[in-house]
Every structure is written in C-alpha cells, then in structure tokens.
Amino acid sequence: MVFFVVSASVLAAGCATPAPIVRLTPQSPNVVWVSGRMAVEREHAGVRVATAFERQDGGNHAVHVEIENQGDQPIEVGPEDIWFAPCAGTQLASCAPSRGVINPEQALIALDVRESKERADAVNNQAAMTPFLILSAVGDVAQVASGHANASTGAGTAVIAASMDADQAQHETAALNIAAQREVWSNVALRRTTLFPGRGVTGNVFFPVDLQREFVILCIRAHGEIFSFWFRQTVIPVVAHPV
C-alpha cells in the first residue's frame, strides 16, 4: 500500500498541464484575407507596411511582417526598429512598458553557444564512460576465461554501453533541435535589410506571449515613420485528458 501511494504521488507530480492556445486578431476595419491570414496594411511617406498573425511559437507570438520601399532612396529596416507592448485595452495608457521584439542575431549567437556546449558535453561524456566500458568488458572476458561466468556476466557492460548510446542520442537530438531553430532565425525571421527603391522584405517577428493582457500593440519604425498595429489576444484553454 505504501508503494502505491508513493508511486501515485510521483505520477501526479510528473503530470504536465497543456499550455493554452493563443491567437492574435488584428483590430482594424481594413482587414484583408491573405492565404487564410488576416492582414492589415499601412502606407505612408513612400513606405508600405503589412502585418498578419502567423502562429504561436511556444511561448512567443510570431507575426508576419512585410515592408516595401516605394520611395526613391534606400532605407534600412530590421527587428531593432520593431517593438511591442501588451495592453489592457486599445488605449496607449493601458499598455505595459514597450519592449523590442526578439533579435535574431542575438538568438543565433545563443544557439552557437548552446551547440558548442553540446559538442563538448558529448565528447566529454563519451570519454568519461569509455574507460568503465573497457574495464567492464575486460572483466567479463576474464570471468569467461576462468570458467566462472554466470547469468549476470556481461550485464554491467551492456548497461554501460546502453548508457553511452542513450547519451549520444540525447546530444544528437539536441543538435537537431538547434539546427531547426537556427533555420527559423536565419531564414524565417525578419532580419536587418537595406531596401532599395522598389524592393521589399518579408519575415516573422517574435515576442513573448502575455496571458494577462487582452490586447497587444506592435509598432514598426521605417524611414522615420511609425506604423502601429493593434491585435486582440484570444486565449483558448486546452483540457488535459485524464490519466
């Protein structure tokens, strides 16, 4: 009975609650649909800016942004010129202090650091366990040669080998995850770009989800102009299935 109570406690402690699904809906009378997404466009002083909610990416919102230079001079745009603020309503007075969206360059540096650590850990762990594997295998051979082998002979070696394989698989999985994230920050996220006349750039900007506020304002500065986009945040709870 005691064993059952302890096991049940461990299971209860290990149950994860599903995170809610969060969506952003643009608050504008001039919404157009583009491939299933609600988009809003602003145009001023030779610059066209459009936004559309893309998806929830873990604990972040991903908003698709398009910027086009319709003027006659080059302009520079990038995530450094984009910021957001969670708000209780659609008035600036109801907003929390604004923050910049996640900078892809900083995210890429952090991934490089993680990758370097993963590689070092993988090498060090294998190097640390290899002597134990060799010693265990040598002991197994000696036991067999002496005629004292039994049903447990080789079990320890198998455990060490399995542990080394599991550790290597864990690092390989981490490496694949890092590669997938690098693809997003390198090729999907909006990065700093010089836009020559008639040229445009598209990409996603990412910023943290704030479940305590119903609205979000996203501001984009381009060619000295600030383009503001309001979104209503809808939170959809996910009910966990009983274990």
Buried (B, 14 or more C-beta within 10 A) or exposed (E): EEEEEEEEEEEEEEEEEEEEEBBBBBBBEEBEEEEEBBBBBBEEEBBBBBBBBBBBEEEBBBBBBBBBBBBEEEBEBBBEBBBBBBBEEBEEEBBEEEEEBBBBBEBBEEBEEBBEEBEEBBEEBBEEBEEBBEEBBEBBBEBEEEEEBEEEBBEBBEEBBEBBEEBEEBBEEBBEEBEEBBEBBEEBBBBBBEBEEEBBBEBBBBBEBBEEBBBBBBBBBBBEBEBEBBBBBEEEEEEEEEE
